[in-house]
Amino acid sequence: MILGRVTGSVHATVKNAHLHGARILVVKPLDLAGRPAGRPLLSIDRVDAGVGDTVLVCREGGSARLLFDDEMTPVQAVVVAVVDRVDLAPDLAEAS
């Protein structure tokens, strides 16, 4: 899983039938200090996240598909939580 910030959404007039009704969000990965850490990715929203929210993303295709209970769903990343706060032990905070 990765920590990220929602930076936008994707609007598609035509989607795979397995994604009907699903929202697609653009998520920018973050390091534990909240700094950008990688290239943006597209994630299916399962928690009603919005632009500016810090989120937890499951980025493992098989695990992500389990949330849809359908092995045919073409998904690699799913937003599974909106993060209110990240607390780190002092030694971990220094390492990030």
N, C-alpha and C positions, 0 to 999 in steps of 0.2 A: 504494500500500500504506500501511497505517497500523499504528502500534504500539498495543497495547491490553493490558488485563488481563482475564482470564476471571473473571467475578463470579458465574456460575451456569450452569445448563443448563435446557433446555426438554424436558419429557417429553410426547410426543404419542402418543395411542393410535392415531390415524389420520394417515398422512402420504401425500403424493404418492408414487406407485409408484417414481419415479426417486430418491427419497430413502430407500428402504427400507434399514435398517441404518446410516443416517447419524446421527451425534450432532449436536445443535444446541446451541451454546453462546451465552451472553450475554457480550458483550465490551464493556468500557468503554474508549473511545479515550483515549490518553495523549499528552502532548507529549513532546519529547525529554528533558525533565528528569524524566519519570515522573509528572507531575501530570495529573489528569483533564482531558480536553480535548474535551468533546462528549457527545452522547447515546449511550447504549448501543445496540448493534446485535446482531442475531442472525447467527451465522456457523456454517457447517458445519465440523466438526472433521475434519481429515485427518492430524493428527499426534499424536493421543491426549493433548491438552492437558487440564489440570484447573483447578479453581477456584484462583485465586491466581497462576497462571502468567502471565508476560508473553509475549505472542504477536505474531506478524506476521500481519496479515490482508490478503488480496488482496480489495479491495472494488470490483472491476470485473466486472460480470456476465459478459461474454463471456470474459474471461480465467479467471474462476472456473469457468465451465462446461467449459473445456478440460481441467481437472483430472479431470472426470468422463467425458470423452470421449463426451459426449452433449449435443447442443444443446437437448434437450427438458428437461433438468434445471432446475427452477425455483430458481436460486440466484444471489445477488448477492454474497455475502461468504463467503470460505473461510479458515480458519486454516491457514496453510502452514508455520509454524515456531514453535517454542518458543524464546524469546530468553533466553540466559543472561546477557548483559551488553550494554550500549550504551556505546561509547566515542566521545566527540566531541572534535574539535580544540578547543583553548581558545577560539578566536574564535567557534565555533559554539555552544559551551556557554553563553557569555555571552548570545547572542541568544535562547536558548530560555526 
